[in-house]
Amino acid sequence: FRHRLDGGGQQQQQAQQRKKQQLLSLAEVSSIAAQCGLPTVLPTLEREVRALLQFLHSIGAVLWFDEPVLRDLVILDAQWVIDGVSCVIRNFELDDHKMACDQICKRAHEAEWTALKRGARLHTVLLPVLWGPDGGRGECKGAFKTHQELLLRLLIR
């Protein structure tokens, strides 16, 4: 889907920028689809975009869930979701799974941190720390702060 925009210079630049994005809104996807030749008349465009997204999801090209809470977002980079979820679901005893935010969680929310580590019970008070500026590793450090609600919905799903 991301590679479909292979036309002139401006479309090429837009395609390159999208490769770096992890998420697109459903409206952005609809706009791109219309630019690429899908019918532009509603409700036909909406049906075509949904069918396209269902197909792309079925082959693993994107993550898209046709559910009220998640419908408006299309995830282009599944690894981004995996990285976000692995901030919460991981082996806390392994050194290479430790993150800078672990000590903050332990100091600020000791009981909740212990419940997560020992009983796999997540308290939402930990999420701003785990997915905040000190959460994540490498390139993902702090990358989840603005998408906490989405990641939580995906965890629940």
Secondary structure as UniProt FT lines:
FT   HELIX           2..4
FT   HELIX           9..20
FT   STRAND          23..25
FT   HELIX           26..35
FT   TURN            36..37
FT   TURN            42..43
FT   HELIX           44..58
FT   TURN            59..60
FT   TURN            68..72
FT   STRAND          73..75
FT   HELIX           78..85
FT   TURN            86..88
FT   TURN            92..93
FT   HELIX           95..97
FT   HELIX           101..108
FT   HELIX           110..119
FT   HELIX           124..126
FT   HELIX           127..130
FT   TURN            133..134
FT   HELIX           138..140
FT   TURN            141..144
FT   HELIX           145..147
FT   HELIX           148..156
//
